[in-house]
Structures are given as structure tokens and as C-alpha cells.
Amino acid sequence: MTDGQSPGNTHDRFAVAAADEPVRLPSWMAEAGSEQELTAAERRRLTWARHRGKLGAGFLVGVAVLLVALTIVVGVAVVRLVGGEAPPPAGTARQDDRTGS
């Protein structure tokens, strides 16, 4: 019972690797027409796995651009409100428009 052999096992555990017999493949591996058509779900899964990093990075860049644009638009509106450049309420004319100058 040395070398990890059980009492009933009298075979040399490295004999398989040293055999002169060629490796035999199962019949399903040796057939030429063993390819199967992929389903739509499998194609989507494989495409997502292949392009996941690029799609994720593109999404993050898009979100970053959207946030920058939103910050600019909101910032300009806030600066106009704070600076007194708010548009006049509807129906009222500015002083310059009434005098004609």
C-alpha cells in the first residue's frame, strides 16, 4: 500500500502513459459532421462574451459625455439665474423695447 495504491490495485499507475498503444478518440469526436448549429441565444451569449469589454467601455464613455453635457447646460442656466440674466416673464417687454431705442 505504498505510493497511494489501494490493496486491490496492483497496476502501475504510470503504465498508461508509457503504453505504446495510440490514443483512441471516442466516435463522437472523430466524426466529420459533428458540428451543431448554434441557436440564437448561444450566438448572443458568445457575441456578448467576445465584445463585453468594448461595449462596457463604450457605455461608460457615453454616460460620461452625457454627464458633461448635462453639467454644462445646468451650469449655464444657474449662471444666468445668479447673474441676473434671467429671461423676462412672458408678456412683458424690456425697457429698451418700449421706448423704441
N, CA, C and O atoms as a MOPAC input file, in Angstrom:
PM7 MOZYME 1SCF
protein

 N      0.81400 1    -1.17700 1     0.00000 1
 C      0.00000 1     0.00000 1     0.00000 1
 C      0.86700 1     1.25300 1     0.00000 1
 O      0.52800 1     2.25000 1     0.63700 1
 N      1.93800 1     1.20100 1    -0.68600 1
 C      2.76700 1     2.38600 1    -0.81600 1
 C      2.42900 1     3.09400 1    -2.10600 1
 O      1.77500 1     2.52000 1    -2.97700 1
 N      2.85200 1     4.29500 1    -2.23900 1
 C      2.62600 1     5.12200 1    -3.42000 1
 C      1.14700 1     5.35900 1    -3.71100 1
 O      0.77600 1     5.52900 1    -4.87200 1
 N      0.29500 1     5.37400 1    -2.68600 1
 C     -1.11000 1     5.70600 1    -2.88600 1
 C     -1.91300 1     4.61800 1    -3.55800 1
 O     -2.99600 1     4.89900 1    -4.07200 1
 N     -1.42400 1     3.36500 1    -3.57800 1
 C     -2.17800 1     2.28200 1    -4.21100 1
 C     -3.11300 1     1.65200 1    -3.19000 1
 O     -2.77000 1     1.51300 1    -2.01600 1
 N     -4.29900 1     1.27300 1    -3.65300 1
 C     -5.22400 1     0.56200 1    -2.78100 1
 C     -4.82900 1    -0.90700 1    -2.76100 1
 O     -4.09400 1    -1.35800 1    -3.63900 1
 N     -5.30400 1    -1.66000 1    -1.77500 1
 C     -4.89300 1    -3.07200 1    -1.66400 1
 C     -5.25000 1    -3.90600 1    -2.89300 1
 O     -4.51200 1    -4.82900 1    -3.23800 1
 N     -6.37000 1    -3.60100 1    -3.56500 1
 C     -6.77600 1    -4.38500 1    -4.71800 1
 C     -6.14600 1    -3.90700 1    -6.01400 1
 O     -6.29900 1    -4.57300 1    -7.03800 1
 N     -5.45500 1    -2.80000 1    -6.01300 1
 C     -4.89200 1    -2.21500 1    -7.22400 1
 C     -3.43000 1    -2.62800 1    -7.34100 1
 O     -2.58000 1    -2.15300 1    -6.58800 1
 N     -3.14600 1    -3.50500 1    -8.27800 1
 C     -1.76500 1    -3.96200 1    -8.46000 1
 C     -1.15700 1    -3.37500 1    -9.72200 1
 O     -0.02800 1    -3.71500 1   -10.07600 1
 N     -1.89400 1    -2.48700 1   -10.41700 1
 C     -1.39300 1    -1.88900 1   -11.64700 1
 C     -0.44700 1    -0.74900 1   -11.34200 1
 O     -0.59000 1    -0.03600 1   -10.34900 1
 N      0.51600 1    -0.60000 1   -12.21900 1
 C      1.41200 1     0.54400 1   -12.11400 1
 C      0.64900 1     1.77200 1   -12.59700 1
 O      0.10400 1     1.76400 1   -13.70100 1
 N      0.60400 1     2.82200 1   -11.79000 1
 C     -0.21700 1     3.96800 1   -12.15800 1
 C      0.36300 1     4.77900 1   -13.30600 1
 O     -0.36000 1     5.58900 1   -13.88700 1
 N      1.62900 1     4.60300 1   -13.66300 1
 C      2.23300 1     5.29200 1   -14.79500 1
 C      2.31000 1     4.41900 1   -16.04400 1
 O      2.86300 1     4.85000 1   -17.05600 1
 N      1.78700 1     3.23800 1   -15.99900 1
 C      1.85900 1     2.33400 1   -17.14200 1
 C      1.01100 1     2.83800 1   -18.30500 1
 O      1.35000 1     2.58800 1   -19.46100 1
 N     -0.05000 1     3.52000 1   -18.03400 1
 C     -0.91700 1     4.01700 1   -19.09800 1
 C     -0.16900 1     5.05300 1   -19.92500 1
 O     -0.30100 1     5.07200 1   -21.14900 1
 N      0.59900 1     5.90100 1   -19.29300 1
 C      1.32200 1     6.94100 1   -20.00700 1
 C      2.47800 1     6.37200 1   -20.81300 1
 O      2.90500 1     6.99000 1   -21.78800 1
 N      2.98600 1     5.22800 1   -20.43600 1
 C      4.12000 1     4.64900 1   -21.12700 1
 C      3.70500 1     3.62700 1   -22.18000 1
 O      4.56800 1     3.05600 1   -22.84700 1
 N      2.41200 1     3.38500 1   -22.34400 1
 C      1.94800 1     2.36900 1   -23.29300 1
 C      2.24600 1     2.81000 1   -24.72300 1
 O      2.16900 1     3.99700 1   -25.03900 1
 N      2.58400 1     1.85800 1   -25.58300 1
 C      2.86800 1     2.13900 1   -26.98800 1
 C      1.59800 1     2.20500 1   -27.82400 1
 O      1.65300 1     2.48300 1   -29.02100 1
 N      0.50200 1     1.96200 1   -27.22200 1
 C     -0.78100 1     1.95700 1   -27.91600 1
 C     -1.19900 1     3.40200 1   -28.24100 1
 O     -1.09500 1     4.26700 1   -27.37100 1
 N     -1.67200 1     3.69200 1   -29.47900 1
 C     -2.08000 1     5.05800 1   -29.82100 1
 C     -3.34900 1     5.46200 1   -29.05900 1
 O     -4.14900 1     4.61700 1   -28.65700 1
 N     -3.50300 1     6.73100 1   -28.88100 1
 C     -4.67500 1     7.25800 1   -28.20100 1
 C     -5.87700 1     7.10600 1   -29.12700 1
 O     -5.81600 1     7.45500 1   -30.30600 1
 N     -6.96200 1     6.58500 1   -28.58100 1
 C     -8.17500 1     6.40500 1   -29.37200 1
 C     -9.21800 1     7.41600 1   -28.92800 1
 O     -9.51400 1     7.54300 1   -27.74000 1
 N     -9.77500 1     8.13600 1   -29.90100 1
 C    -10.81400 1     9.10800 1   -29.62200 1
 C    -12.17800 1     8.44900 1   -29.63800 1
 O    -12.39300 1     7.49200 1   -30.38200 1
 N    -13.08800 1     8.93700 1   -28.84100 1
 C    -14.45600 1     8.41500 1   -28.92900 1
 C    -15.03100 1     8.69900 1   -30.31400 1
 O    -14.59700 1     9.63000 1   -30.99200 1
 N    -15.98900 1     7.90800 1   -30.72300 1
 C    -16.53200 1     8.03700 1   -32.07700 1
 C    -17.18000 1     9.40600 1   -32.30700 1
 O    -17.11500 1     9.92500 1   -33.42200 1
 N    -17.79900 1     9.99800 1   -31.29400 1
 C    -18.45500 1    11.28700 1   -31.47900 1
 C    -17.45200 1    12.41400 1   -31.69600 1
 O    -17.81100 1    13.46000 1   -32.23500 1
 N    -16.19400 1    12.21500 1   -31.28200 1
 C    -15.16800 1    13.22900 1   -31.51600 1
 C    -14.52500 1    13.06800 1   -32.88800 1
 O    -14.00500 1    14.03500 1   -33.44500 1
 N    -14.55500 1    11.88300 1   -33.42500 1
 C    -13.88600 1    11.61000 1   -34.68500 1
 C    -14.76600 1    11.87900 1   -35.90100 1
 O    -14.25300 1    11.95000 1   -37.01800 1
 N    -16.05600 1    12.02900 1   -35.71900 1
 C    -16.96100 1    12.24200 1   -36.84600 1
 C    -16.73000 1    13.61100 1   -37.47000 1
 O    -16.52400 1    14.60100 1   -36.76700 1
 N    -16.76700 1    13.65500 1   -38.79900 1
 C    -16.53400 1    14.91300 1   -39.50700 1
 C    -17.71700 1    15.86100 1   -39.36600 1
 O    -17.51700 1    17.07200 1   -39.27700 1
 N    -18.91400 1    15.35800 1   -39.34400 1
 C    -20.11000 1    16.19800 1   -39.29500 1
 C    -20.64000 1    16.38000 1   -37.89600 1
 O    -21.85700 1    16.41900 1   -37.71600 1
 N    -19.79300 1    16.49200 1   -36.90000 1
 C    -20.25800 1    16.58300 1   -35.52300 1
 C    -20.58100 1    18.00500 1   -35.10100 1
 O    -20.98700 1    18.22400 1   -33.96000 1
 N    -20.41000 1    19.00000 1   -36.00600 1
 C    -20.70800 1    20.38400 1   -35.64800 1
 C    -22.21300 1    20.58600 1   -35.55900 1
 O    -22.97600 1    20.05200 1   -36.36400 1
 N    -22.62100 1    21.35700 1   -34.57700 1
 C    -24.03200 1    21.65500 1   -34.39900 1
 C    -24.26300 1    23.12800 1   -34.68400 1
 O    -23.40200 1    23.96900 1   -34.42800 1
 N    -25.43300 1    23.42300 1   -35.21400 1
 C    -25.80600 1    24.80900 1   -35.48400 1
 C    -26.10600 1    25.50700 1   -34.15800 1
 O    -26.78900 1    24.95300 1   -33.29700 1
 N    -25.59100 1    26.72100 1   -34.00400 1
 C    -25.83000 1    27.47300 1   -32.77700 1
 C    -27.22800 1    28.07400 1   -32.78500 1
 O    -27.73300 1    28.49200 1   -33.82600 1
 N    -27.83200 1    28.10900 1   -31.62900 1
 C    -29.13200 1    28.76100 1   -31.50300 1
 C    -28.91600 1    30.26500 1   -31.38200 1
 O    -27.79000 1    30.72400 1   -31.19000 1
 N    -29.98400 1    31.01600 1   -31.49400 1
 C    -29.88700 1    32.47700 1   -31.39400 1
 C    -29.38600 1    32.89300 1   -30.01500 1
 O    -28.59300 1    33.82800 1   -29.89800 1
 N    -29.84100 1    32.21000 1   -28.98000 1
 C    -29.40600 1    32.53800 1   -27.61700 1
 C    -27.90400 1    32.27300 1   -27.44900 1
 O    -27.20700 1    33.06000 1   -26.80900 1
 N    -27.41100 1    31.18600 1   -28.01300 1
 C    -25.97700 1    30.87600 1   -27.92100 1
 C    -25.15200 1    31.89800 1   -28.69300 1
 O    -24.08000 1    32.29400 1   -28.23500 1
 N    -25.63600 1    32.33400 1   -29.86300 1
 C    -24.91100 1    33.35000 1   -30.62800 1
 C    -24.84600 1    34.66800 1   -29.87000 1
 O    -23.80300 1    35.32100 1   -29.84700 1
 N    -25.96800 1    35.06800 1   -29.24300 1
 C    -25.96900 1    36.30300 1   -28.44400 1
 C    -25.00600 1    36.19300 1   -27.26800 1
 O    -24.26900 1    37.13300 1   -26.96900 1
 N    -25.01600 1    35.04400 1   -26.60800 1
 C    -24.13700 1    34.85000 1   -25.45100 1
 C    -22.67300 1    34.91700 1   -25.86300 1
 O    -21.86800 1    35.54900 1   -25.17800 1
 N    -22.31900 1    34.27900 1   -26.96700 1
 C    -20.93700 1    34.28800 1   -27.43300 1
 C    -20.52600 1    35.67800 1   -27.91200 1
 O    -19.39300 1    36.10000 1   -27.68000 1
 N    -21.43100 1    36.39200 1   -28.57400 1
 C    -21.12300 1    37.74800 1   -29.03000 1
 C    -20.91200 1    38.66400 1   -27.83300 1
 O    -19.97000 1    39.45700 1   -27.81400 1
 N    -21.78300 1    38.55900 1   -26.83600 1
 C    -21.62800 1    39.39100 1   -25.63800 1
 C    -20.30900 1    39.06700 1   -24.94500 1
 O    -19.61200 1    39.97900 1   -24.50200 1
 N    -19.95300 1    37.79400 1   -24.84300 1
 C    -18.71100 1    37.42400 1   -24.17300 1
 C    -17.50600 1    37.97700 1   -24.93400 1
 O    -16.51100 1    38.36600 1   -24.32200 1
 N    -17.59100 1    38.01300 1   -26.25600 1
 C    -16.47400 1    38.47600 1   -27.06700 1
 C    -16.32400 1    39.99300 1   -27.00800 1
 O    -15.20200 1    40.50000 1   -27.03200 1
 N    -17.43500 1    40.72500 1   -26.93000 1
 C    -17.40500 1    42.18400 1   -27.01700 1
 C    -17.78000 1    42.87700 1   -25.70800 1
 O    -18.02600 1    44.08300 1   -25.69800 1
 N    -17.82500 1    42.13900 1   -24.61900 1
 C    -18.28100 1    42.69500 1   -23.35200 1
 C    -17.45300 1    43.88700 1   -22.89900 1
 O    -18.01700 1    44.88800 1   -22.45600 1
 N    -16.15200 1    43.80800 1   -22.99500 1
 C    -15.29200 1    44.89700 1   -22.54700 1
 C    -15.46600 1    46.15000 1   -23.38400 1
 O    -15.53300 1    47.25600 1   -22.84900 1
 N    -15.54100 1    45.98000 1   -24.69700 1
 C    -15.70800 1    47.13400 1   -25.58600 1
 C    -17.07600 1    47.77900 1   -25.39200 1
 O    -17.18300 1    49.00500 1   -25.37700 1
 N    -18.11000 1    46.97900 1   -25.24600 1
 C    -19.44700 1    47.52600 1   -25.04000 1
 C    -19.54700 1    48.23100 1   -23.69700 1
 O    -20.16200 1    49.29300 1   -23.59400 1
 N    -18.95200 1    47.65400 1   -22.67900 1
 C    -18.96600 1    48.28800 1   -21.36000 1
 C    -18.21300 1    49.60500 1   -21.36500 1
 O    -18.68400 1    50.58600 1   -20.78900 1
 N    -17.05600 1    49.64400 1   -22.00100 1
 C    -16.27800 1    50.88300 1   -22.07700 1
 C    -17.02500 1    51.93600 1   -22.88800 1
 O    -17.04000 1    53.10800 1   -22.51400 1
 N    -17.63900 1    51.53400 1   -23.98500 1
 C    -18.41900 1    52.46800 1   -24.79300 1
 C    -19.59100 1    53.03500 1   -24.01700 1
 O    -19.89000 1    54.22400 1   -24.12500 1
 N    -20.25200 1    52.20500 1   -23.24100 1
 C    -21.36600 1    52.66700 1   -22.41500 1
 C    -20.88500 1    53.68400 1   -21.38500 1
 O    -21.52500 1    54.71700 1   -21.18800 1
 N    -19.76700 1    53.40000 1   -20.73200 1
 C    -19.23200 1    54.32600 1   -19.73100 1
 C    -18.81400 1    55.65700 1   -20.35800 1
 O    -19.03400 1    56.71500 1   -19.76800 1
 N    -18.21800 1    55.61000 1   -21.54100 1
 C    -17.84100 1    56.85100 1   -22.22800 1
 C    -19.09500 1    57.64300 1   -22.57900 1
 O    -19.11800 1    58.86200 1   -22.41200 1
 N    -20.12600 1    56.97600 1   -23.05800 1
 C    -21.38300 1    57.65200 1   -23.38300 1
 C    -22.01500 1    58.30600 1   -22.16200 1
 O    -22.50400 1    59.43200 1   -22.24500 1
 N    -22.00900 1    57.61500 1   -21.04300 1
 C    -22.55600 1    58.18200 1   -19.80700 1
 C    -21.72500 1    59.38600 1   -19.37100 1
 O    -22.28200 1    60.38900 1   -18.92400 1
 N    -20.40600 1    59.30000 1   -19.49300 1
 C    -19.53700 1    60.42100 1   -19.11500 1
 C    -19.81100 1    61.64000 1   -19.99500 1
 O    -19.89200 1    62.75800 1   -19.48600 1
 N    -19.95300 1    61.44500 1   -21.30000 1
 C    -20.24400 1    62.56300 1   -22.21100 1
 C    -21.60300 1    63.17000 1   -21.86900 1
 O    -21.75100 1    64.39200 1   -21.86000 1
 N    -22.58200 1    62.33700 1   -21.59200 1
 C    -23.91100 1    62.82300 1   -21.22400 1
 C    -23.84700 1    63.64100 1   -19.93200 1
 O    -24.48700 1    64.68900 1   -19.83900 1
 N    -23.09600 1    63.18700 1   -18.95000 1
 C    -22.97300 1    63.92600 1   -17.69400 1
 C    -22.27500 1    65.26900 1   -17.89900 1
 O    -22.67400 1    66.27000 1   -17.30300 1
 N    -21.24600 1    65.29900 1   -18.73100 1
 C    -20.55800 1    66.56500 1   -19.00900 1
 C    -21.51300 1    67.53700 1   -19.70200 1
 O    -21.57200 1    68.70800 1   -19.32700 1
 N    -22.25300 1    67.07600 1   -20.69500 1
 C    -23.20100 1    67.93700 1   -21.40300 1
 C    -24.28300 1    68.44400 1   -20.45300 1
 O    -24.64000 1    69.62100 1   -20.50000 1
 N    -24.80100 1    67.58400 1   -19.60300 1
 C    -25.83000 1    67.98100 1   -18.65200 1
 C    -25.27300 1    68.99800 1   -17.65400 1
 O    -25.96700 1    69.94800 1   -17.29300 1
 N    -24.04700 1    68.81400 1   -17.21300 1
 C    -23.41400 1    69.75800 1   -16.29600 1
 C    -23.25400 1    71.12300 1   -16.95100 1
 O    -23.47300 1    72.14700 1   -16.30300 1
 N    -22.88000 1    71.15100 1   -18.21200 1
 C    -22.72200 1    72.42600 1   -18.93100 1
 C    -24.06600 1    73.13200 1   -19.05900 1
 O    -24.16900 1    74.32900 1   -18.78900 1
 N    -25.08500 1    72.40500 1   -19.46600 1
 C    -26.40500 1    73.01500 1   -19.65000 1
 C    -26.93500 1    73.54500 1   -18.32500 1
 O    -27.40600 1    74.68100 1   -18.26600 1
 N    -26.87100 1    72.76000 1   -17.27400 1
 C    -27.37000 1    73.19000 1   -15.96900 1
 C    -26.50600 1    74.32300 1   -15.42600 1
 O    -27.03000 1    75.25900 1   -14.82100 1
 N    -25.20300 1    74.25500 1   -15.62900 1
 C    -24.30600 1    75.31400 1   -15.15800 1
 C    -24.59000 1    76.64000 1   -15.82300 1
 O    -24.59700 1    77.67300 1   -15.15300 1
 N    -24.82400 1    76.63900 1   -17.12100 1
 C    -25.13900 1    77.87700 1   -17.84000 1
 C    -26.45200 1    78.45300 1   -17.32800 1
 O    -26.56000 1    79.66800 1   -17.16000 1
 N    -27.44600 1    77.61600 1   -17.07800 1
 C    -28.73700 1    78.09100 1   -16.57200 1
 C    -28.57100 1    78.69400 1   -15.17700 1
 O    -29.16600 1    79.73000 1   -14.87800 1
 N    -27.78000 1    78.06600 1   -14.33300 1
 C    -27.56400 1    78.58200 1   -12.98000 1
 C    -26.81400 1    79.91000 1   -13.03100 1
 O    -27.15300 1    80.82900 1   -12.28700 1
 N    -25.81000 1    80.03200 1   -13.88600 1
 C    -25.05900 1    81.27900 1   -14.00300 1
 C    -25.97200 1    82.39600 1   -14.48100 1
 O    -25.86900 1    83.52000 1   -13.99100 1
 N    -26.84900 1    82.11900 1   -15.41000 1
 C    -27.78500 1    83.14000 1   -15.88400 1
 C    -28.73400 1    83.57500 1   -14.77400 1
 O    -29.02200 1    84.76500 1   -14.64600 1
 N    -29.22000 1    82.64200 1   -13.97800 1
 C    -30.12800 1    82.98700 1   -12.88400 1
 C    -29.41400 1    83.80200 1   -11.81400 1
 O    -29.96600 1    84.78300 1   -11.31500 1
 N    -28.21500 1    83.41500 1   -11.46100 1
 C    -27.46800 1    84.11100 1   -10.42000 1
 C    -26.99600 1    85.47200 1   -10.92400 1
 O    -26.97900 1    86.43800 1   -10.16200 1
 N    -26.62100 1    85.55900 1   -12.16900 1
 C    -26.10200 1    86.79900 1   -12.72900 1
 C    -27.18500 1    87.79400 1   -13.11700 1
 O    -26.85400 1    88.87900 1   -13.59700 1
 N    -28.42100 1    87.48900 1   -12.94000 1
 C    -29.49400 1    88.41200 1   -13.24900 1
 C    -29.87000 1    88.42800 1   -14.71500 1
 O    -30.57900 1    89.33900 1   -15.14400 1
 N    -29.43900 1    87.48500 1   -15.48500 1
 C    -29.76200 1    87.43700 1   -16.90300 1
 C    -30.95500 1    86.52700 1   -17.17500 1
 O    -31.08500 1    85.96800 1   -18.26400 1
 N    -31.80000 1    86.38900 1   -16.20200 1
 C    -32.95400 1    85.51200 1   -16.37700 1
 C    -33.88400 1    86.12400 1   -17.41100 1
 O    -34.05400 1    87.34300 1   -17.42900 1
 N    -34.47800 1    85.33400 1   -18.25400 1
 C    -35.39500 1    85.86700 1   -19.25900 1
 C    -36.60800 1    86.48400 1   -18.58100 1
 O    -37.05500 1    85.98700 1   -17.54700 1
 N    -37.15200 1    87.56900 1   -19.15100 1
 C    -38.32200 1    88.20700 1   -18.54000 1
 C    -39.52900 1    87.28600 1   -18.62800 1
 O    -39.60600 1    86.43900 1   -19.51800 1
 N    -40.46300 1    87.44800 1   -17.71200 1
 C    -41.66800 1    86.61400 1   -17.76800 1
 C    -42.40500 1    86.85400 1   -19.08200 1
 O    -42.26300 1    87.91900 1   -19.68200 1
 N    -43.15700 1    85.92000 1   -19.51600 1
 C    -43.87400 1    86.00800 1   -20.78300 1
 C    -44.88400 1    87.15400 1   -20.73300 1
 O    -45.57200 1    87.32900 1   -19.72700 1
 N    -44.97800 1    87.93600 1   -21.81200 1
 C    -45.94800 1    89.01500 1   -21.91200 1
 C    -45.40400 1    90.35800 1   -21.46200 1
 O    -46.10000 1    91.36400 1   -21.59900 1
 N    -44.21000 1    90.41800 1   -20.93900 1
 C    -43.64600 1    91.70100 1   -20.53800 1
 C    -42.53100 1    92.06200 1   -21.48300 1
 O    -41.79900 1    91.18600 1   -21.94400 1
 N    -42.38900 1    93.32700 1   -21.77800 1
 C    -41.33200 1    93.79900 1   -22.68100 1
 C    -40.24300 1    94.46300 1   -21.85200 1
 O    -40.50000 1    94.98500 1   -20.76700 1
 N    -39.04200 1    94.43500 1   -22.37100 1
 C    -37.94200 1    95.10100 1   -21.68100 1
 C    -38.07900 1    96.61500 1   -21.85600 1
 O    -38.79800 1    97.07100 1   -22.74400 1
 N    -37.40400 1    97.38700 1   -21.02800 1
 C    -37.46500 1    98.85900 1   -21.07100 1
 C    -37.03300 1    99.38700 1   -22.42100 1
 O    -37.64300 1   100.32900 1   -22.92600 1
 N    -35.99100 1    98.81000 1   -23.03100 1
 C    -35.47500 1    99.27500 1   -24.30300 1
 C    -36.49800 1    99.06700 1   -25.41800 1
 O    -36.58600 1    99.88000 1   -26.33800 1
 N    -37.27300 1    97.98100 1   -25.33900 1
 C    -38.24100 1    97.66300 1   -26.39600 1
 C    -39.41400 1    98.64600 1   -26.39300 1
 O    -39.97100 1    98.92200 1   -27.45500 1
 N    -39.80000 1    99.17500 1   -25.24800 1
 C    -40.94300 1   100.06400 1   -25.16500 1
 C    -40.63300 1   101.46600 1   -25.66900 1
 O    -41.49900 1   102.13200 1   -26.23600 1
 N    -39.43600 1   101.90000 1   -25.46800 1
 C    -39.08200 1   103.25500 1   -25.87100 1
 C    -38.68800 1   103.34900 1   -27.31400 1
 O    -38.63600 1   104.44400 1   -27.87300 1
 N    -38.41300 1   102.23800 1   -27.92400 1
 C    -38.04200 1   102.23600 1   -29.32100 1
 C    -36.58600 1   102.58200 1   -29.56400 1
 O    -36.20400 1   102.79100 1   -30.71500 1
 N    -35.75800 1   102.65200 1   -28.53700 1
 C    -34.35100 1   102.98100 1   -28.75200 1
 C    -33.49800 1   101.75200 1   -28.75500 1
 O    -32.28200 1   101.84500 1   -28.92400 1

